[in-house]
Amino acid sequence: MQQIEIVSKFIKNFVWGAVLEGILIILTAILILIYPRFLNILVACILIASAIVCFIIAAKAHRYSKIEVEL
C-alpha cells in the first residue's frame, strides 16, 4: 500500500508542476500584451521558471523511481 501512495504522491506533484507552469505561461502572455517592450525579458523569465519546474519534477521522478516492488 505504501508503494501505491508514493506513486500517487509523485503524480500529484507532477500535475501541480504542470498547472504551475501553465499559470506562469498565461501570466507571461498577459504581461506581454500589456508591456510589449519587455517581451525578451518576460520570455527569458518564463523559460527560466519552466526549466526550474522541470528540474524539480525530474528530481522527484528520479527519487521515486528507485522503488522496488516485491510480489
N, C-alpha and C positions, 0 to 999 in steps of 0.2 A: 504494500500500500504506500509506503514511503517513496518508492521509485515513481509511482504514478503522480504523487504530489509534486515531486521535483520537476518532472516533465511539464506538469500543469503550470507550475510557477515560471518555468522558462517561457512557455507560450504566452503567459500573461505579460511578462516583461517584454517579449518581442512585440506583442500587439501595442503596448503602451509606447514603446520606442517608435513604432511606425506612426502612431497617432501624433506623438510629439513632433516628429519630423514633418508630417503633413501640416500641422498647425504652423510650424516655423515657415514653411514654404508659402502658405496662404498669407501670413503676416508680411512676409517679404514682398510678395506680389502687390499687396495693398500699399505698402510703403513705396514701392517703385512707381505705382500710379500717382501717388501724392507728391513724391520727390524724385522726378526722373533724373535730376542731376547726379544723384547718389547711386545710380544703377550699379556701377562697378563695385562700390563699397558694400552695398547690400547683397549682391550676388556672392562676393567673396565671403561675407559673414555667413550666409546660408550654407555655402559649401563647407566651411569650417565646422559649423554646427552639425551638419549632416554627417561629416566624417567622424566627429566625436561620438555621435549616437551610434554609428555603425561599429566603431571600435568597442563601445560598451556592450552592444549586443553580441558581437563576436567573442568578447571575453567571457560573457555569461554562457554562451553556447559551448565554448571550449571547456569551461568548468563543469557544465552538466553533461558533457559528452563522455566523461570518464566513469560513468555509472556502469556497473556490471550487473547483469540480470542473471540470477540463478533460478533454474526451473527444476 
